[in-house]
Amino acid sequence: MLAIEKEWGRSYADLIQLWTLGSFLMGLGALPAGWIADNRLTELQLHKPAPAAGREDLELEFGGRKWQTHSEVSMSGTPGLLRIRVWVATAEERRGASSGSIEDRAVTSLTGFVGVAP
């Protein structure tokens, strides 16, 4: 018998089922966040002219939930190539103190690159 079986008062099989369900539900939240990150990265990559270096926060609604994105455009270290990072987090309620930056709360993040004239 595992120690957690005693502590939680459940069998190993029950714990595995709970873990599987929890993992599945977490994955459901990650799926739309991945789509949002991919869409935002694509928007920035297709922007003409290329986006300027800097940061931008956006809020949007997708799949019946409110989301926040944080985009960061920077030089990649390779001439003619910009690095774009996008973080996606669920929007937090604005009650009192913030629970962290979008980067800290991110469900997912995505990095891509865009070519620019050197």
Stockholm file with secondary structure:
# STOCKHOLM 1.0

chainA/1-118         MLAIEKEWGRSYADLIQLWTLGSFLMGLGALPAGWIADNRLTELQLHKPAPAAGREDLELEFGGRKWQTHSEVSMSGTPGLLRIRVWVATAEERRGASSGSIEDRAVTSLTGFVGVAP
#=GR chainA/1-118 SS CCHHHHHHTCCHHHHHHHHHHHHHHHHHHHHHHHHHHHHHHHHHHHCSSCCCSEEEEEEEEETTEEEEEEEEEEECSSTTEEEEEEEEEECCCCSSSCCCCHHHHCSEEEEEEEECCC
#=GC SS_cons         CCHHHHHHTCCHHHHHHHHHHHHHHHHHHHHHHHHHHHHHHHHHHHCSSCCCSEEEEEEEEETTEEEEEEEEEEECSSTTEEEEEEEEEECCCCSSSCCCCHHHHCSEEEEEEEECCC
//
